[in-house]
């Protein structure tokens, strides 16, 4: 019964969010205008990260673009003792995260409203999850030849560069569903690809190059999703 109620609340919120999206102005620093989320959305990716970095008690993990917090609360199952932090550009989402945290009282979990990781310390995180965030859902079906002015590669490159700054040596960066390729970024040389997704686990991303132009041919399939900082 509890699960049914939880799903119903999420369904109502998703409808509200869709309507709200149509009338509100884009938030400053926002990539993804849609706040769709669900619990344990990427179990195969979470399981890989848990096996890769273990579950020692001193782990520090960031969920960037945490939406309403489902990802952060799901990560607790995979990292029982880690310090978990979720940040999201939308203060409404963070308000919901904080309300849930007050109700459930999880240990060592925090949330903050932010558009970037510029306020985070250097070399502090063992893993950063950024899943279905550095993209814009409107580009998926628009048929646009260019991604600007909605998104641009330079901004993506800066964001990934700051993720790299925040990660410890040996830390994991996990990216899924983006409008650009990690391999095109300036910091890609400082990372090793440690996981490529199966085709069934990939979204039908619309990818753009360094010059913000649509990548030609069949829809590009960029399979690399987990990167380890050298």
N, C-alpha and C positions, 0 to 999 in steps of 0.2 A: 504493500500500500504506500509506504514511504517513497519507493522508487517511482510509482505512478504520479504521486503529487509533485515530486521533484521534476519529472519530465514535463508535466503540465505547466508548471511555473516557467520552465525554460521555453516552452512553446509560446506561451503568452508574451514572455519577454522578447523573443525573437520577432514576433509580429509587431510589437511596440517599437522595437529597435529599427525595423524596416521602415515603418511610417515616420519615425523620428528622423531617420537618415535623409528622407526626402525633403524635409523642411529646414533642417539645421544647416548651419554653415560648417565647412570642414574645419576641424581643429588644427591649430598651428602645429606643424611637425607630424601630422598624421600621414600614414601610408594607407593602411587598410581601413576603409570607412565602415566595413561591416564587422559586427562583433560576434559573429557566429562562433559557438563553442559547444563542447560536450565533454563529459567525463571520460578520461582515459582514451583520448582521441587517437593517439599514436602508440599503442602498446608495444609494437615491435621496435619502435625507436627508443622508447623509455627502457625497455628490457636490454637493448644493446648498450645504452649509456650506463645502466646499473652494472652490467657485466664488465664494462670497460674501466670504469673508475672505482668500482666497489661501493661499499656502504660504510666506510669508516666514519666515526662520529664528527670529525672535523671538516667534513665536506661543506662547501658553500656553493649554492646553485641559484642561478637567476633565470626566471621566466620573463622574457621581454615581450611585451604585448600580451599580457596575461588575460585580457578581456575580463570576464566576471569571476575568474579564479579557478575554474575547473582544472586547468592544467596544473596549477600549483598544488591543489589538494590531491590530485592524482599522483603527482610526483612523490608525495609523502609515502605512498605504498612502496615505491621503488627505492627510496632513500629515507629509511625510518629515522635516522638521527641527524640528517643534514640540516644546515641552516638554509631555509628556502625564502626567496624574495621574488615577488611579482611586481612588475611595473607596467603601467599602461598609460597611453596618452590621454585617455578619456577619464576624467574625474568621476563620472557617473559609474563607470565600471569599477573603479577603485572603491567607491562608496559601497557597492555591493560586496566586494571582496572583504572589506573591513566588517560589514554587518555579519557575513557568514563566519568570519574568524571570531567575532565576539560571541556568536552562538555556539560554535563548536570548540572554541578554545584550543586550537592546535598549538603544540610547542614549537618554538623556534621558527616562526613563520611571520613574515611582514610584507606589507604592500605600500606602494607609493605611486603617485601620479607623476609621470615624466614622459617626455617625447624622445629622449635619447638616454644613453648611459654616461653622458658627460659628468654627471654628479657622482658616479661610482668610483671607488678607489682603483688604483692600478694593481694588476696581478693579484686579484682577490678571489676570483671565481674558479672553481674546478670544472664547471660546465655552464654554458649559456644556451638555453633553448629559445629559438626564434622561429616559430612555426606558423605559417600562413599569416605573416605579419608584413613582411617587406614586399608587398604586392598590392595591387588595387583590383578588386573584383570587377570593376566596370571595364577593365581592359580585356577581360577574358572573352567577352562576347561582342566587343565594340568593332572589331576588325581594324583598329587603328594601325596606321603605318608607323607611327611614332608614339612613344609613351609620354613625352612631355606635352603639355605642362603638368599632367597629373603626377608623374614621377620622372626622375632623371637619374642616370647612372652615377653622376658625381656624388649625389647625396647618398645613394646606396653604398658607394665606395667608402665614404667617410664613416657611415654607420658601422660597416664591417670592420673598418680600421679601429674604431673605438672599442668594439667587442674584443678585438685582439689585444688591445691594451689592458682591458679588464681581466682577461684570462691569465691564470697561472701558466708557467711552462708545463707542457703536458696536459693542459686543460682541453676540454672538448667544446667545439662550437657545433651546434646542431641546427641546420637550416632546412626548412621544407616549405615548398610552395612560395617561390619568389618570382619576380619579373626580370631578374638578372641572374647571371651565373657567378658563383663564388670564384671560379677559376679566372675570371676577368679582373678581379680586384687587385689592388696594389699589395695586399698582405698575403695573397694566396701562396706565395713562395715560402712563407714562414709556417705553413701548415702541411700536414700529410693527410690525404684522403683515407679515412679508416672505415667508411661504410658507403656502399652504393645500394640504393633501394631497388627492390624488385619492381618491375613495371606495374604490377597490380597495386603497389603502395604509393605510386606517384600520381599527383594531380596533373590534369592537362594544362600545364603552365603555358602561358603566352610569354615568350622570352624576347628581350630586347638586348641589343649589343651596347658597347661602350659609348656609341654615338646616339643612343636612344632610338635606334631604328629596329623595326621588327625583324627578327631572325627568319630568313626565308626558308622555303621548302615545307615539308611536313612539320607539324608542330614539334618543336625541339623537345627532346627528352634528356634533361640533365639529371643523371642518376645520383651524383654525389650528394650526400645529405649530412655526413658527419666528418668533422675535420679536427685533427689533433695539433695543437700548437707545439712546434718544435722546441 
